[in-house]
Amino acid sequence: MALWSYYLGVFSVIPCFGLPLGIGAVICGWQGLQSFRSHPEIRGKTHSYVGLGLGLASVVVHLALIIIVALNSHIT
């Protein structure tokens, strides 16, 4: 899950595809961290954190852009 989170987080910066990939990165990152907490011998903690961080940032940016576009289209 940690590696999936990492890759989804990296590719979540792609416009138009970022929101669903960012959500997937957050979910996989959270699951990866839960796995690491229950089994500390496995690796991937850093991948989980990177994927989680990039995914959260991507979701926030994409939602902000959607709100800005919606407000601008409503004004004009």
KOLGU-4560 file (N, C-alpha, C; in nm, 3 decimals, padded with zeros to 5 digits):
<recs>
<n_xx: 00.081 n_yy: -00.119 n_zz: 00.000 ca_xx: 00.000 ca_yy: 00.000 ca_zz: 00.000 c_xx: 00.086 c_yy: 00.126 c_zz: 00.000 mol: A seq: 1 type: MET>
<n_xx: 00.200 n_yy: 00.119 n_zz: 00.067 ca_xx: 00.286 ca_yy: 00.237 ca_zz: 00.075 c_xx: 00.337 c_yy: 00.277 c_zz: -00.063 mol: A seq: 2 type: ALA>
<n_xx: 00.377 n_yy: 00.180 n_zz: -00.142 ca_xx: 00.428 ca_yy: 00.211 ca_zz: -00.275 c_xx: 00.317 c_yy: 00.261 c_zz: -00.366 mol: A seq: 3 type: LEU>
<n_xx: 00.198 n_yy: 00.205 n_zz: -00.354 ca_xx: 00.083 ca_yy: 00.255 ca_zz: -00.431 c_xx: 00.053 c_yy: 00.399 c_zz: -00.393 mol: A seq: 4 type: TRP>
<n_xx: 00.059 n_yy: 00.428 n_zz: -00.265 ca_xx: 00.035 ca_yy: 00.564 ca_zz: -00.219 c_xx: 00.137 c_yy: 00.660 c_zz: -00.278 mol: A seq: 5 type: SER>
<n_xx: 00.262 n_yy: 00.619 n_zz: -00.280 ca_xx: 00.369 ca_yy: 00.702 ca_zz: -00.335 c_xx: 00.343 c_yy: 00.733 c_zz: -00.483 mol: A seq: 6 type: TYR>
<n_xx: 00.317 n_yy: 00.630 n_zz: -00.561 ca_xx: 00.295 ca_yy: 00.651 ca_zz: -00.704 c_xx: 00.169 c_yy: 00.732 c_zz: -00.732 mol: A seq: 7 type: TYR>
<n_xx: 00.061 n_yy: 00.703 n_zz: -00.662 ca_xx: -00.061 ca_yy: 00.781 ca_zz: -00.680 c_xx: -00.039 c_yy: 00.926 c_zz: -00.640 mol: A seq: 8 type: LEU>
<n_xx: 00.037 n_yy: 00.948 n_zz: -00.533 ca_xx: 00.068 ca_yy: 01.085 ca_zz: -00.491 c_xx: 00.150 c_yy: 01.160 c_zz: -00.592 mol: A seq: 9 type: GLY>
<n_xx: 00.248 n_yy: 01.094 n_zz: -00.651 ca_xx: 00.331 ca_yy: 01.159 ca_zz: -00.752 c_xx: 00.249 c_yy: 01.193 c_zz: -00.876 mol: A seq: 10 type: VAL>
<n_xx: 00.164 n_yy: 01.103 n_zz: -00.920 ca_xx: 00.085 ca_yy: 01.126 ca_zz: -01.040 c_xx: -00.039 c_yy: 01.211 c_zz: -01.013 mol: A seq: 11 type: PHE>
<n_xx: -00.067 n_yy: 01.243 n_zz: -00.888 ca_xx: -00.184 ca_yy: 01.325 ca_zz: -00.858 c_xx: -00.165 c_yy: 01.471 c_zz: -00.894 mol: A seq: 12 type: SER>
<n_xx: -00.045 n_yy: 01.509 n_zz: -00.932 ca_xx: -00.022 ca_yy: 01.648 ca_zz: -00.974 c_xx: -00.065 c_yy: 01.671 c_zz: -01.119 mol: A seq: 13 type: VAL>
<n_xx: -00.106 n_yy: 01.567 n_zz: -01.189 ca_xx: -00.152 ca_yy: 01.580 ca_zz: -01.327 c_xx: -00.291 c_yy: 01.646 c_zz: -01.325 mol: A seq: 14 type: ILE>
<n_xx: -00.307 n_yy: 01.755 n_zz: -01.399 ca_xx: -00.439 ca_yy: 01.819 ca_zz: -01.403 c_xx: -00.546 c_yy: 01.724 c_zz: -01.456 mol: A seq: 15 type: PRO>
<n_xx: -00.665 n_yy: 01.741 n_zz: -01.411 ca_xx: -00.785 ca_yy: 01.664 ca_zz: -01.447 c_xx: -00.788 c_yy: 01.524 c_zz: -01.387 mol: A seq: 16 type: CYS>
<n_xx: -00.676 n_yy: 01.464 n_zz: -01.361 ca_xx: -00.672 ca_yy: 01.331 ca_zz: -01.301 c_xx: -00.630 c_yy: 01.337 c_zz: -01.154 mol: A seq: 17 type: PHE>
<n_xx: -00.590 n_yy: 01.454 n_zz: -01.110 ca_xx: -00.530 ca_yy: 01.468 ca_zz: -00.977 c_xx: -00.623 c_yy: 01.443 c_zz: -00.861 mol: A seq: 18 type: GLY>
<n_xx: -00.746 n_yy: 01.483 n_zz: -00.873 ca_xx: -00.837 ca_yy: 01.468 ca_zz: -00.759 c_xx: -00.862 c_yy: 01.321 c_zz: -00.724 mol: A seq: 19 type: LEU>
<n_xx: -00.902 n_yy: 01.236 n_zz: -00.819 ca_xx: -00.921 ca_yy: 01.095 ca_zz: -00.781 c_xx: -00.791 c_yy: 01.025 c_zz: -00.742 mol: A seq: 20 type: PRO>
<n_xx: -00.681 n_yy: 01.060 n_zz: -00.809 ca_xx: -00.553 ca_yy: 00.999 ca_zz: -00.773 c_xx: -00.507 c_yy: 01.045 c_zz: -00.635 mol: A seq: 21 type: LEU>
<n_xx: -00.533 n_yy: 01.172 n_zz: -00.603 ca_xx: -00.498 ca_yy: 01.223 ca_zz: -00.470 c_xx: -00.577 c_yy: 01.155 c_zz: -00.360 mol: A seq: 22 type: GLY>
<n_xx: -00.706 n_yy: 01.133 n_zz: -00.386 ca_xx: -00.789 ca_yy: 01.063 ca_zz: -00.288 c_xx: -00.737 c_yy: 00.920 c_zz: -00.269 mol: A seq: 23 type: ILE>
<n_xx: -00.702 n_yy: 00.854 n_zz: -00.379 ca_xx: -00.646 ca_yy: 00.720 ca_zz: -00.370 c_xx: -00.514 c_yy: 00.718 c_zz: -00.295 mol: A seq: 24 type: GLY>
<n_xx: -00.431 n_yy: 00.820 n_zz: -00.316 ca_xx: -00.303 ca_yy: 00.828 ca_zz: -00.247 c_xx: -00.323 c_yy: 00.843 c_zz: -00.096 mol: A seq: 25 type: ALA>
<n_xx: -00.421 n_yy: 00.924 n_zz: -00.058 ca_xx: -00.449 ca_yy: 00.943 ca_zz: 00.084 c_xx: -00.496 c_yy: 00.811 c_zz: 00.147 mol: A seq: 26 type: VAL>
<n_xx: -00.587 n_yy: 00.743 n_zz: 00.080 ca_xx: -00.639 ca_yy: 00.617 ca_zz: 00.134 c_xx: -00.528 c_yy: 00.513 c_zz: 00.145 mol: A seq: 27 type: ILE>
<n_xx: -00.451 n_yy: 00.496 n_zz: 00.038 ca_xx: -00.342 ca_yy: 00.397 ca_zz: 00.040 c_xx: -00.233 c_yy: 00.435 c_zz: 00.141 mol: A seq: 28 type: CYS>
<n_xx: -00.203 n_yy: 00.564 n_zz: 00.152 ca_xx: -00.103 ca_yy: 00.609 ca_zz: 00.248 c_xx: -00.145 c_yy: 00.581 c_zz: 00.390 mol: A seq: 29 type: GLY>
<n_xx: -00.272 n_yy: 00.605 n_zz: 00.419 ca_xx: -00.324 ca_yy: 00.577 ca_zz: 00.553 c_xx: -00.318 c_yy: 00.427 c_zz: 00.583 mol: A seq: 30 type: TRP>
<n_xx: -00.356 n_yy: 00.346 n_zz: 00.485 ca_xx: -00.350 ca_yy: 00.201 ca_zz: 00.505 c_xx: -00.206 c_yy: 00.153 c_zz: 00.520 mol: A seq: 31 type: GLN>
<n_xx: -00.115 n_yy: 00.215 n_zz: 00.445 ca_xx: 00.026 ca_yy: 00.179 ca_zz: 00.458 c_xx: 00.081 c_yy: 00.211 c_zz: 00.595 mol: A seq: 32 type: GLY>
<n_xx: 00.042 n_yy: 00.327 n_zz: 00.650 ca_xx: 00.087 ca_yy: 00.362 ca_zz: 00.784 c_xx: 00.026 c_yy: 00.272 c_zz: 00.890 mol: A seq: 33 type: LEU>
<n_xx: -00.099 n_yy: 00.232 n_zz: 00.871 ca_xx: -00.161 ca_yy: 00.140 ca_zz: 00.964 c_xx: -00.091 c_yy: 00.004 c_zz: 00.961 mol: A seq: 34 type: GLN>
<n_xx: -00.054 n_yy: -00.041 n_zz: 00.842 ca_xx: 00.021 ca_yy: -00.167 ca_zz: 00.831 c_xx: 00.156 c_yy: -00.156 c_zz: 00.899 mol: A seq: 35 type: SER>
<n_xx: 00.223 n_yy: -00.042 n_zz: 00.881 ca_xx: 00.353 ca_yy: -00.023 ca_zz: 00.944 c_xx: 00.342 c_yy: -00.021 c_zz: 01.095 mol: A seq: 36 type: PHE>
<n_xx: 00.236 n_yy: 00.041 n_zz: 01.146 ca_xx: 00.219 ca_yy: 00.046 ca_zz: 01.292 c_xx: 00.192 c_yy: -00.091 c_zz: 01.352 mol: A seq: 37 type: ARG>
<n_xx: 00.120 n_yy: -00.175 n_zz: 01.279 ca_xx: 00.093 ca_yy: -00.308 ca_zz: 01.333 c_xx: 00.206 c_yy: -00.407 c_zz: 01.308 mol: A seq: 38 type: SER>
<n_xx: 00.288 n_yy: -00.382 n_zz: 01.205 ca_xx: 00.403 ca_yy: -00.467 ca_zz: 01.172 c_xx: 00.525 c_yy: -00.379 c_zz: 01.147 mol: A seq: 39 type: HIS>
<n_xx: 00.595 n_yy: -00.335 n_zz: 01.252 ca_xx: 00.707 ca_yy: -00.242 ca_zz: 01.235 c_xx: 00.824 c_yy: -00.297 c_zz: 01.153 mol: A seq: 40 type: PRO>
<n_xx: 00.826 n_yy: -00.427 n_zz: 01.130 ca_xx: 00.937 ca_yy: -00.485 ca_zz: 01.054 c_xx: 00.924 c_yy: -00.460 c_zz: 00.904 mol: A seq: 41 type: GLU>
<n_xx: 00.804 n_yy: -00.426 n_zz: 00.857 ca_xx: 00.789 ca_yy: -00.400 ca_zz: 00.713 c_xx: 00.842 c_yy: -00.261 c_zz: 00.680 mol: A seq: 42 type: ILE>
<n_xx: 00.875 n_yy: -00.242 n_zz: 00.555 ca_xx: 00.929 ca_yy: -00.114 ca_zz: 00.510 c_xx: 00.820 c_yy: -00.036 c_zz: 00.438 mol: A seq: 43 type: ARG>
<n_xx: 00.846 n_yy: 00.092 n_zz: 00.414 ca_xx: 00.753 ca_yy: 00.172 ca_zz: 00.337 c_xx: 00.694 c_yy: 00.289 c_zz: 00.412 mol: A seq: 44 type: GLY>
<n_xx: 00.746 n_yy: 00.317 n_zz: 00.530 ca_xx: 00.692 ca_yy: 00.428 ca_zz: 00.607 c_xx: 00.709 c_yy: 00.560 c_zz: 00.533 mol: A seq: 45 type: LYS>
<n_xx: 00.825 n_yy: 00.581 n_zz: 00.474 ca_xx: 00.852 ca_yy: 00.705 ca_zz: 00.402 c_xx: 00.764 c_yy: 00.717 c_zz: 00.278 mol: A seq: 46 type: THR>
<n_xx: 00.746 n_yy: 00.608 n_zz: 00.206 ca_xx: 00.658 ca_yy: 00.610 ca_zz: 00.089 c_xx: 00.515 c_yy: 00.647 c_zz: 00.131 mol: A seq: 47 type: HIS>
<n_xx: 00.471 n_yy: 00.595 n_zz: 00.243 ca_xx: 00.337 ca_yy: 00.627 ca_zz: 00.291 c_xx: 00.324 c_yy: 00.775 c_zz: 00.323 mol: A seq: 48 type: SER>
<n_xx: 00.423 n_yy: 00.830 n_zz: 00.392 ca_xx: 00.420 ca_yy: 00.972 ca_zz: 00.427 c_xx: 00.424 c_yy: 01.061 c_zz: 00.303 mol: A seq: 49 type: TYR>
<n_xx: 00.510 n_yy: 01.028 n_zz: 00.208 ca_xx: 00.519 ca_yy: 01.108 ca_zz: 00.086 c_xx: 00.388 c_yy: 01.101 c_zz: 00.008 mol: A seq: 50 type: VAL>
<n_xx: 00.335 n_yy: 00.982 n_zz: -00.010 ca_xx: 00.209 ca_yy: 00.967 ca_zz: -00.082 c_xx: 00.094 c_yy: 01.037 c_zz: -00.012 mol: A seq: 51 type: GLY>
<n_xx: 00.091 n_yy: 01.026 n_zz: 00.120 ca_xx: -00.013 ca_yy: 01.092 ca_zz: 00.198 c_xx: -00.003 c_yy: 01.244 c_zz: 00.186 mol: A seq: 52 type: LEU>
<n_xx: 00.117 n_yy: 01.296 n_zz: 00.196 ca_xx: 00.137 ca_yy: 01.440 ca_zz: 00.185 c_xx: 00.105 c_yy: 01.495 c_zz: 00.047 mol: A seq: 53 type: GLY>
<n_xx: 00.156 n_yy: 01.429 n_zz: -00.056 ca_xx: 00.128 ca_yy: 01.472 ca_zz: -00.192 c_xx: -00.020 c_yy: 01.457 c_zz: -00.226 mol: A seq: 54 type: LEU>
<n_xx: -00.080 n_yy: 01.350 n_zz: -00.180 ca_xx: -00.222 ca_yy: 01.329 ca_zz: -00.205 c_xx: -00.308 c_yy: 01.435 c_zz: -00.139 mol: A seq: 55 type: GLY>
<n_xx: -00.278 n_yy: 01.467 n_zz: -00.013 ca_xx: -00.354 ca_yy: 01.571 ca_zz: 00.057 c_xx: -00.336 c_yy: 01.706 c_zz: -00.010 mol: A seq: 56 type: LEU>
<n_xx: -00.213 n_yy: 01.739 n_zz: -00.046 ca_xx: -00.187 ca_yy: 01.866 ca_zz: -00.112 c_xx: -00.260 c_yy: 01.874 c_zz: -00.246 mol: A seq: 57 type: ALA>
<n_xx: -00.258 n_yy: 01.767 n_zz: -00.320 ca_xx: -00.325 ca_yy: 01.763 ca_zz: -00.449 c_xx: -00.475 c_yy: 01.779 c_zz: -00.435 mol: A seq: 58 type: SER>
<n_xx: -00.534 n_yy: 01.711 n_zz: -00.338 ca_xx: -00.679 ca_yy: 01.721 ca_zz: -00.316 c_xx: -00.716 c_yy: 01.865 c_zz: -00.279 mol: A seq: 59 type: VAL>
<n_xx: -00.639 n_yy: 01.926 n_zz: -00.190 ca_xx: -00.669 ca_yy: 02.063 ca_zz: -00.148 c_xx: -00.658 c_yy: 02.159 c_zz: -00.266 mol: A seq: 60 type: VAL>
<n_xx: -00.552 n_yy: 02.148 n_zz: -00.344 ca_xx: -00.532 ca_yy: 02.237 ca_zz: -00.458 c_xx: -00.641 c_yy: 02.217 c_zz: -00.563 mol: A seq: 61 type: VAL>
<n_xx: -00.673 n_yy: 02.095 n_zz: -00.594 ca_xx: -00.776 ca_yy: 02.069 ca_zz: -00.694 c_xx: -00.914 c_yy: 02.118 c_zz: -00.648 mol: A seq: 62 type: HIS>
<n_xx: -00.947 n_yy: 02.096 n_zz: -00.522 ca_xx: -01.075 ca_yy: 02.146 ca_zz: -00.472 c_xx: -01.079 c_yy: 02.299 c_zz: -00.472 mol: A seq: 63 type: LEU>
<n_xx: -00.966 n_yy: 02.363 n_zz: -00.437 ca_xx: -00.960 ca_yy: 02.509 ca_zz: -00.441 c_xx: -00.978 c_yy: 02.560 c_zz: -00.584 mol: A seq: 64 type: ALA>
<n_xx: -00.915 n_yy: 02.494 n_zz: -00.679 ca_xx: -00.931 ca_yy: 02.535 ca_zz: -00.819 c_xx: -01.074 c_yy: 02.517 c_zz: -00.867 mol: A seq: 65 type: LEU>
<n_xx: -01.138 n_yy: 02.409 n_zz: -00.827 ca_xx: -01.278 ca_yy: 02.386 ca_zz: -00.864 c_xx: -01.366 c_yy: 02.497 c_zz: -00.806 mol: A seq: 66 type: ILE>
<n_xx: -01.343 n_yy: 02.534 n_zz: -00.682 ca_xx: -01.422 ca_yy: 02.640 ca_zz: -00.619 c_xx: -01.398 c_yy: 02.773 c_zz: -00.688 mol: A seq: 67 type: ILE>
<n_xx: -01.272 n_yy: 02.804 n_zz: -00.720 ca_xx: -01.240 ca_yy: 02.930 ca_zz: -00.787 c_xx: -01.306 c_yy: 02.937 c_zz: -00.924 mol: A seq: 68 type: ILE>
<n_xx: -01.299 n_yy: 02.830 n_zz: -01.000 ca_xx: -01.361 ca_yy: 02.827 ca_zz: -01.133 c_xx: -01.513 c_yy: 02.839 c_zz: -01.120 mol: A seq: 69 type: VAL>
<n_xx: -01.572 n_yy: 02.773 n_zz: -01.023 ca_xx: -01.716 ca_yy: 02.780 ca_zz: -01.005 c_xx: -01.760 c_yy: 02.921 c_zz: -00.967 mol: A seq: 70 type: ALA>
<n_xx: -01.684 n_yy: 02.986 n_zz: -00.880 ca_xx: -01.718 ca_yy: 03.123 ca_zz: -00.841 c_xx: -01.700 c_yy: 03.221 c_zz: -00.956 mol: A seq: 71 type: LEU>
<n_xx: -01.594 n_yy: 03.203 n_zz: -01.034 ca_xx: -01.571 ca_yy: 03.291 ca_zz: -01.149 c_xx: -01.677 c_yy: 03.273 c_zz: -01.256 mol: A seq: 72 type: ASN>
<n_xx: -01.723 n_yy: 03.153 n_zz: -01.279 ca_xx: -01.824 ca_yy: 03.131 ca_zz: -01.381 c_xx: -01.960 c_yy: 03.182 c_zz: -01.334 mol: A seq: 73 type: SER>
<n_xx: -01.981 n_yy: 03.186 n_zz: -01.204 ca_xx: -02.106 ca_yy: 03.236 ca_zz: -01.150 c_xx: -02.111 c_yy: 03.389 c_zz: -01.156 mol: A seq: 74 type: HIS>
<n_xx: -01.997 n_yy: 03.454 n_zz: -01.140 ca_xx: -01.989 ca_yy: 03.600 ca_zz: -01.139 c_xx: -02.012 c_yy: 03.657 c_zz: -01.279 mol: A seq: 75 type: ILE>
<n_xx: -01.952 n_yy: 03.595 n_zz: -01.379 ca_xx: -01.962 ca_yy: 03.650 ca_zz: -01.515 c_xx: -02.082 c_yy: 03.606 c_zz: -01.588 mol: A seq: 76 type: THR>
</recs>
